[in-house]
Amino acid sequence: MTGIGLLGCGAMGGEIAGAVRDGKTGDARLVALYDQAPGVASALAESLGVDIPATDSIGHFLGNADLDLVVESASPDAVRAHAEAVLSAGKDLLLMSSGALTDPELSARLALLAVEGKRRVIVPSGALGGIDAIRAVSDRLDEVTLTTTKPPKALRGAPGFSEWELQTLTEPTVIFEGAALDAVRLFPANVNVAATLSLAGIGPTRTLVRVIADPASSVNRHEITAAGDFGAFRFEMELKPHDHNPKTSFLAVVSAIEALRSACSSGIRIGT
Ligand SMILES: NC(=O)c1ccc[n+]([C@@H]2O[C@H](COP(=O)([O-])OP(=O)(O)OC[C@H]3O[C@@H](n4cnc5c(N)ncnc54)[C@H](O)[C@@H]3O)[C@@H](O)[C@H]2O)c1
């Protein structure tokens, strides 16, 4: 059994922890919960009815001898602060805040630690489909564009949305157009999809991103277009937001659960 610990116990972490508890992630068991906000991890343990260490101390969390794989569902800051310590402690890492990996220096350090320690860093496709196809043709791509359309409430609090924060939008409005690298910086909690897409394909400086706020939309919409000498493709997704966090699409949660199940199971794997 793989011992699973949650780093980040919010909307996504709560669902993933519940899936592990319910035996939906293969040969895995929940062994630890950590969140930097005091009381959040223990509140989750209580609501799940599990008797496992729940802490706001990263030292206690990583010191847990039963912990094999850390699921990060917290923030890009959490990846910057703790990912190296996770790998150095000999744990595998499944991370959802993929925006942090657009920093090439951090990414290189994590890759080196993973190789040296024979550990895995797993980045699920999250709220996007088509990542497998992008990865397969990554050295044949000429252009990749992501257009993300969200209701304004899903963009609130982002540095890139600050000048629209007090405005009442009446029609779809282009909030940002530029490189994925800048999109991730300006919308750290909103466009991890841009990071994952760029890391699978032609990188964060060449991947183009458009962020649109649509006041009439109740869903998060992502459209990927890609072209190269292999041909071209277009993927479109219309995703319901998570009940507890409108910035997070429900698909991202089940993608994390499925990636975890795949990591903790033997047997046939389709599409990976
Ligand atoms: N890859 C994808 O497609 C995708 C999709 C949606 C969300 N995400 C990302 O997944 C992460 C979790 O999303 P969520 O909806 O559960 O968010 P959330 O805000 O509901 O929960 C995040 C939790 O992590 C904790 N946290 C934040 N920073 C921390 C740190 N430095 N150390 C420890 N704990 C910390 C918070 O206290 C909070 O309880 C976010 O970074 C989000 O951007 C990725």
The ligand as a Gaussian input file, in Angstrom:
#p B3LYP/6-31G(d) Opt

LIG

0 1
 N       -3.533000      21.717000     -12.633000
 C       -4.790000      22.112000     -12.764000
 O       -5.427000      21.940000     -13.805000
 C       -5.456000      22.800000     -11.610000
 C       -6.819000      23.053000     -11.665000
 C       -7.436000      23.656000     -10.576000
 C       -6.676000      24.051000      -9.472000
 N       -5.331000      23.828000      -9.473000
 C       -4.498000      24.254000      -8.331000
 O       -4.603000      23.322000      -7.276000
 C       -4.362000      23.996000      -6.034000
 C       -5.472000      23.646000      -5.029000
 O       -6.723000      24.107000      -5.493000
 P       -7.965000      24.205000      -4.495000
 O       -9.156000      24.497000      -5.326000
 O       -7.993000      23.028000      -3.601000
 O       -7.571000      25.499000      -3.639000
 P       -8.175000      25.932000      -2.206000
 O       -7.875000      27.382000      -2.089000
 O       -9.566000      25.463000      -2.036000
 O       -7.264000      25.125000      -1.141000
 C       -5.868000      25.328000      -1.018000
 C       -5.454000      24.911000       0.398000
 O       -4.023000      24.872000       0.436000
 C       -3.567000      25.596000       1.575000
 N       -2.282000      26.222000       1.213000
 C       -2.073000      27.244000       0.355000
 N       -0.763000      27.538000       0.305000
 C       -0.143000      26.680000       1.147000
 C        1.228000      26.490000       1.522000
 N        2.203000      27.285000       1.056000
 N        1.518000      25.493000       2.396000
 C        0.513000      24.721000       2.908000
 N       -0.795000      24.863000       2.613000
 C       -1.116000      25.839000       1.728000
 C       -4.633000      26.629000       1.888000
 O       -4.614000      26.971000       3.268000
 C       -5.913000      25.903000       1.468000
 O       -6.480000      25.192000       2.562000
 C       -4.282000      25.499000      -6.363000
 O       -2.927000      25.906000      -6.494000
 C       -4.966000      25.573000      -7.701000
 O       -4.516000      26.673000      -8.466000
 C       -4.723000      23.193000     -10.500000

